[in-house]
Amino acid sequence: MPNNPFFPAGPVPPEYFIGRKSELRFAFDLISKNLHGAFYGSPGMGKSSLLYLLTYPEIWQQQGQDYSKSLIVYLNCTNLNPFTPYAFWQEVLILLKEEVEDNDELKAVIDRVLEGDTIEKTDIRQILRKIGKQDKD
């Protein structure tokens, strides 16, 4: 009997990701146009697996996209307990800082924001502007 490919405890590794090709193309179409999107559905439908797949450079290559031109972070919000806006942005910035390890200027801006007691939308805008000036989506 073949092994069950269902992964109930988290995102599916790329080698076990089956189907959802139109959703994957849709995600990359949004990315290539610098747009945002929403993926919704019942639990266990593969939303997290689809988004997690976007963190793999080989998937980008298969879609004809250049992974090096983007900064990708994956955050499962169910791990933030309690969920607060500050906890969300703090974790996003920590993950982003790991992605830009070779960019001391951007890391310094992120560190400055993380040192504060709050994270304001102006802080996020400042970081996004700095990323935009460095030709990163």
GROMACS elastic network, one bead per residue, 0.5 to 0.9 nm:
[ bonds ]
;  ai    aj funct       b0    kb
    1     4     6  0.89482   500
    2     5     6  0.87174   500
    3     6     6  0.89336   500
    4     7     6  0.83262   500
    5    12     6  0.87618   500
    5    16     6  0.67087   500
    5    17     6  0.86893   500
    5    18     6  0.89885   500
    6    12     6  0.80537   500
    6    16     6  0.87205   500
    6    44     6  0.89796   500
    7    10     6  0.62539   500
    7    11     6  0.69917   500
    7    12     6  0.60544   500
    7    44     6  0.86640   500
    8    11     6  0.81332   500
    8    12     6  0.88122   500
    8    44     6  0.69663   500
    9    12     6  0.89371   500
   10    48     6  0.75016   500
   10    49     6  0.75007   500
   11    46     6  0.74996   500
   11    47     6  0.84344   500
   11    48     6  0.55590   500
   11    50     6  0.78748   500
   11    51     6  0.85201   500
   11    52     6  0.64391   500
   11    53     6  0.83999   500
   12    15     6  0.80649   500
   12    16     6  0.61119   500
   12    17     6  0.59626   500
   12    46     6  0.80940   500
   12    48     6  0.82606   500
   12    49     6  0.51643   500
   12    50     6  0.82971   500
   12    52     6  0.79131   500
   12    53     6  0.81421   500
   13    16     6  0.55782   500
   13    17     6  0.64267   500
   13    49     6  0.75972   500
   13    52     6  0.82449   500
   13    53     6  0.75173   500
   14    17     6  0.50427   500
   14    18     6  0.84913   500
   14    49     6  0.83708   500
   14    52     6  0.85817   500
   14    53     6  0.61397   500
   14    56     6  0.79932   500
   14    59     6  0.81490   500
   15    18     6  0.82181   500
   17    20     6  0.83395   500
   17    46     6  0.88918   500
   17    49     6  0.74772   500
   17    50     6  0.80910   500
   17    53     6  0.82180   500
   18    21     6  0.82157   500
   19    22     6  0.82383   500
   19    23     6  0.88539   500
   20    23     6  0.51714   500
   20    24     6  0.61601   500
   20    25     6  0.86483   500
   20    46     6  0.85496   500
   20    50     6  0.78194   500
   21    25     6  0.61181   500
   21    26     6  0.84668   500
   22    25     6  0.50536   500
   22    26     6  0.60431   500
   22    27     6  0.86094   500
   23    27     6  0.61572   500
   23    28     6  0.86869   500
   23    39     6  0.88504   500
   23    50     6  0.79693   500
   24    27     6  0.50672   500
   24    28     6  0.63165   500
   24    29     6  0.85188   500
   24    50     6  0.69769   500
   24    51     6  0.87681   500
   24    53     6  0.87045   500
   24    54     6  0.85757   500
   24    63     6  0.87565   500
   25    28     6  0.51683   500
   25    29     6  0.59933   500
   25    30     6  0.86109   500
   25    63     6  0.75484   500
   26    30     6  0.62612   500
   26    31     6  0.86588   500
   27    30     6  0.51930   500
   27    31     6  0.62673   500
   27    32     6  0.87028   500
   27    36     6  0.88046   500
   27    37     6  0.75309   500
   27    50     6  0.88526   500
   27    51     6  0.85595   500
   27    54     6  0.85392   500
   28    32     6  0.59715   500
   28    33     6  0.85028   500
   28    54     6  0.85853   500
   28    60     6  0.81707   500
   28    63     6  0.73915   500
   28    65     6  0.79649   500
   29    32     6  0.51990   500
   29    33     6  0.63494   500
   29    34     6  0.86787   500
   29    35     6  0.84687   500
   30    33     6  0.52492   500
   30    34     6  0.61266   500
   30    36     6  0.62577   500
   30    37     6  0.69264   500
   31    35     6  0.59843   500
   31    36     6  0.74117   500
   31   137     6  0.82547   500
   32    35     6  0.77247   500
   32    65     6  0.78921   500
   32   137     6  0.89639   500
   33    36     6  0.88972   500
   34   137     6  0.71212   500
   39    47     6  0.63719   500
   39    51     6  0.87926   500
   40    45     6  0.88882   500
   40    47     6  0.68667   500
   41    44     6  0.84253   500
   41    45     6  0.64168   500
   41    46     6  0.84990   500
   41    47     6  0.72773   500
   42    45     6  0.58813   500
   42    46     6  0.89086   500
   42    47     6  0.87988   500
   43    46     6  0.78635   500
   43    47     6  0.82443   500
   44    47     6  0.76647   500
   44    48     6  0.86590   500
   45    48     6  0.84738   500
   45    49     6  0.87728   500
   46    49     6  0.50198   500
   46    50     6  0.60230   500
   46    51     6  0.86266   500
   47    50     6  0.52226   500
   47    51     6  0.63611   500
   47    52     6  0.85731   500
   48    51     6  0.51489   500
   48    52     6  0.59089   500
   48    53     6  0.84562   500
   48    76     6  0.78926   500
   49    53     6  0.60696   500
   49    54     6  0.89084   500
   50    53     6  0.51722   500
   50    54     6  0.69812   500
   51    54     6  0.53853   500
   51    55     6  0.75699   500
   51    74     6  0.75957   500
   52    55     6  0.56069   500
   52    56     6  0.78036   500
   52    74     6  0.64240   500
   52    75     6  0.88677   500
   53    56     6  0.57923   500
   53    59     6  0.69906   500
   54    57     6  0.77354   500
   54    59     6  0.68498   500
   54    60     6  0.71727   500
   54    72     6  0.76356   500
   54    74     6  0.85276   500
   55    59     6  0.80862   500
   55    60     6  0.84919   500
   55    67     6  0.87499   500
   55    72     6  0.60668   500
   55    73     6  0.70307   500
   55    74     6  0.69988   500
   56    59     6  0.54733   500
   56    60     6  0.68260   500
   56    67     6  0.82535   500
   57    60     6  0.50966   500
   57    61     6  0.63244   500
   57    62     6  0.87425   500
   57    65     6  0.89170   500
   57    66     6  0.80082   500
   57    67     6  0.54736   500
   57    68     6  0.81361   500
   58    62     6  0.61863   500
   58    63     6  0.86560   500
   58    67     6  0.83753   500
   59    62     6  0.50274   500
   59    63     6  0.63382   500
   59    64     6  0.87478   500
   59    65     6  0.85372   500
   59    67     6  0.88005   500
   60    63     6  0.50834   500
   60    64     6  0.62993   500
   60    66     6  0.63180   500
   60    67     6  0.57829   500
   61    65     6  0.53886   500
   61    66     6  0.64612   500
   61    67     6  0.73160   500
   62    65     6  0.74989   500
   63    66     6  0.88890   500
   65    69     6  0.87699   500
   66    69     6  0.57999   500
   66    70     6  0.76823   500
   67    70     6  0.56710   500
   67    71     6  0.79442   500
   67    72     6  0.85456   500
   68    71     6  0.75912   500
   68   136     6  0.81583   500
   69   135     6  0.69626   500
   69   136     6  0.51300   500
   69   137     6  0.62993   500
   70   135     6  0.83859   500
   71    96     6  0.74481   500
   71    99     6  0.66902   500
   71   100     6  0.78884   500
   71   131     6  0.88252   500
   71   136     6  0.65802   500
   71   137     6  0.65389   500
   72    95     6  0.89175   500
   72    96     6  0.76680   500
   72    99     6  0.74689   500
   73    92     6  0.72640   500
   73    95     6  0.60617   500
   73    96     6  0.62606   500
   73    99     6  0.75383   500
   74    92     6  0.83080   500
   74    95     6  0.78785   500
   75    78     6  0.88044   500
   75    79     6  0.82942   500
   75    88     6  0.87203   500
   75    91     6  0.77103   500
   75    92     6  0.70465   500
   75    95     6  0.81595   500
   76    79     6  0.58909   500
   76    80     6  0.78096   500
   77    80     6  0.53650   500
   77    81     6  0.84137   500
   77    83     6  0.74055   500
   77    88     6  0.74183   500
   78    81     6  0.70695   500
   78    82     6  0.89903   500
   78    83     6  0.78880   500
   79    82     6  0.86415   500
   79    83     6  0.83416   500
   80    84     6  0.78128   500
   80    87     6  0.68811   500
   80    88     6  0.71625   500
   80    91     6  0.86357   500
   81    84     6  0.80879   500
   81    87     6  0.85941   500
   82    87     6  0.81472   500
   83    86     6  0.84180   500
   83    87     6  0.64528   500
   83    88     6  0.69200   500
   84    87     6  0.51360   500
   84    88     6  0.61521   500
   84    89     6  0.86972   500
   85    88     6  0.50621   500
   85    89     6  0.62070   500
   85    90     6  0.83917   500
   85   119     6  0.84229   500
   86    89     6  0.53086   500
   86    90     6  0.58576   500
   86    91     6  0.84956   500
   86   117     6  0.87466   500
   86   118     6  0.65514   500
   86   119     6  0.61645   500
   86   120     6  0.87418   500
   87    90     6  0.50530   500
   87    91     6  0.61199   500
   87    92     6  0.85581   500
   88    91     6  0.53820   500
   88    92     6  0.62250   500
   88    93     6  0.86974   500
   89    93     6  0.60221   500
   89    94     6  0.84702   500
   89   119     6  0.69889   500
   89   124     6  0.84460   500
   90    93     6  0.52566   500
   90    94     6  0.61856   500
   90    95     6  0.86819   500
   90   113     6  0.88286   500
   90   114     6  0.66043   500
   90   119     6  0.75973   500
   91    94     6  0.50400   500
   91    95     6  0.61551   500
   91    96     6  0.84388   500
   92    95     6  0.52248   500
   92    96     6  0.60219   500
   92    97     6  0.85616   500
   93    97     6  0.59552   500
   93    98     6  0.85961   500
   93   110     6  0.65290   500
   93   111     6  0.86497   500
   93   113     6  0.86511   500
   93   114     6  0.75898   500
   93   124     6  0.89152   500
   94    97     6  0.51340   500
   94    98     6  0.65195   500
   94    99     6  0.89455   500
   94   110     6  0.80187   500
   94   111     6  0.87249   500
   94   114     6  0.81765   500
   95    98     6  0.51848   500
   95    99     6  0.65632   500
   96    99     6  0.50401   500
   96   100     6  0.64351   500
   96   101     6  0.88101   500
   96   107     6  0.87425   500
   96   110     6  0.84186   500
   97   100     6  0.52360   500
   97   101     6  0.62596   500
   97   103     6  0.88619   500
   97   106     6  0.79150   500
   97   107     6  0.57629   500
   97   110     6  0.67748   500
   97   111     6  0.82706   500
   98   101     6  0.53944   500
   98   107     6  0.87005   500
   99   102     6  0.83196   500
  100   103     6  0.53585   500
  100   104     6  0.79900   500
  100   106     6  0.73001   500
  100   107     6  0.68633   500
  101   104     6  0.71518   500
  101   106     6  0.89238   500
  101   107     6  0.71665   500
  102   107     6  0.85035   500
  103   106     6  0.56085   500
  103   107     6  0.61790   500
  103   108     6  0.86954   500
  104   108     6  0.60515   500
  104   109     6  0.87466   500
  105   108     6  0.52106   500
  105   109     6  0.65800   500
  105   110     6  0.88728   500
  106   109     6  0.51531   500
  106   110     6  0.62786   500
  106   111     6  0.85857   500
  106   127     6  0.73531   500
  106   130     6  0.69988   500
  106   131     6  0.76177   500
  107   110     6  0.50521   500
  107   111     6  0.60181   500
  107   112     6  0.85643   500
  108   111     6  0.50124   500
  108   112     6  0.61568   500
  108   113     6  0.87042   500
  109   112     6  0.51453   500
  109   113     6  0.64024   500
  109   114     6  0.87083   500
  109   123     6  0.88672   500
  109   126     6  0.83866   500
  109   127     6  0.69500   500
  109   130     6  0.88719   500
  110   113     6  0.51757   500
  110   114     6  0.61396   500
  110   115     6  0.86510   500
  110   123     6  0.86789   500
  110   127     6  0.70982   500
  111   114     6  0.50090   500
  111   115     6  0.61219   500
  111   116     6  0.89651   500
  112   115     6  0.52648   500
  112   116     6  0.69803   500
  113   116     6  0.56139   500
  113   117     6  0.86807   500
  113   118     6  0.80506   500
  113   119     6  0.65458   500
  113   120     6  0.87236   500
  113   123     6  0.65208   500
  113   124     6  0.86041   500
  114   117     6  0.77873   500
  114   118     6  0.81061   500
  114   119     6  0.74219   500
  115   118     6  0.86333   500
  116   119     6  0.69964   500
  119   122     6  0.82324   500
  119   123     6  0.63168   500
  119   124     6  0.76169   500
  120   123     6  0.52156   500
  120   124     6  0.67405   500
  120   125     6  0.88169   500
  121   124     6  0.50897   500
  121   125     6  0.61211   500
  121   126     6  0.85553   500
  122   126     6  0.60799   500
  122   127     6  0.86747   500
  123   126     6  0.51448   500
  123   127     6  0.64078   500
  123   128     6  0.87125   500
  124   127     6  0.51715   500
  124   128     6  0.61425   500
  124   129     6  0.85728   500
  125   128     6  0.50143   500
  125   129     6  0.60207   500
  125   130     6  0.85406   500
  126   129     6  0.51692   500
  126   130     6  0.62751   500
  126   131     6  0.87030   500
  127   130     6  0.51171   500
  127   131     6  0.62379   500
  127   132     6  0.86022   500
  128   131     6  0.50080   500
  128   132     6  0.60530   500
  128   133     6  0.86502   500
  129   133     6  0.62445   500
  129   134     6  0.87747   500
  130   133     6  0.52200   500
  130   134     6  0.66243   500
  131   134     6  0.51892   500
  131   135     6  0.68167   500
  131   136     6  0.56775   500
  131   137     6  0.74100   500
  132   135     6  0.54078   500
  132   136     6  0.56830   500
  132   137     6  0.66285   500
  133   136     6  0.75891   500
  134   137     6  0.88703   500
